[in-house]
Amino acid sequence: MSRSKWKIVYLNNYLISLLNKLSDNKKIRLTVWSRDSFICSKFLDFKVRIHKGNSFIPVTISEKMIGHKFGEFAYSRQKNIHPDKYIKKKLIKKK
C-alpha cells in the first residue's frame, strides 16, 4: 500500500540547511538524527551517518534509496538469541 497523497514528504529543516550549504562537497559526511526524514535526490552520492540510538551507521546514498526514509537503512534492533538455544548450538558444534 502506498503513502497517502495528502501527506507531504517530511524533511527536517536541519537537513535542508545542510544541503543548501554543502551541495558541491559530496566528500563531507553528514550526520542524520531524524530517521523519519525522507531521502531526496539532492542526497545522491553523499556519505551519511544515520543515528541508531547509541551509535551511527555510515551509509552512502544510492539511486535505489531515494524516496525511502533514513531509518530504513540503519537497523536499531539487535537479533535476540535466547541463552538455551545458544548453549545447545555450541554443544552440537563441539561434538
C-alpha positions, 0 to 999 in steps of 0.5 A: 500500500502506498503513502497517502497523497495528502501527506507531504514528504517530511524533511527536517529543516536541519537537513535542508540547511545542510544541503543548501550549504554543502551541495558541491562537497559530496566528500563531507559526511553528514550526520542524520538524527531524524530517521523519519526524514525522507531521502531526496535526490539532492542526497545522491552520492553523499556519505551519511551517518544515520543515528541508531540510538547509541551509535551511527551507521555510515551509509552512502546514498544510492539511486535505489534509496531515494524516496525511502526514509533514513531509518530504513537503512540503519537497523536499531534492533539487535537479533535476540538469541535466547541463552538455551538455544545458544548453549545447545548450538555450541554443544552440537558444534563441539561434538 
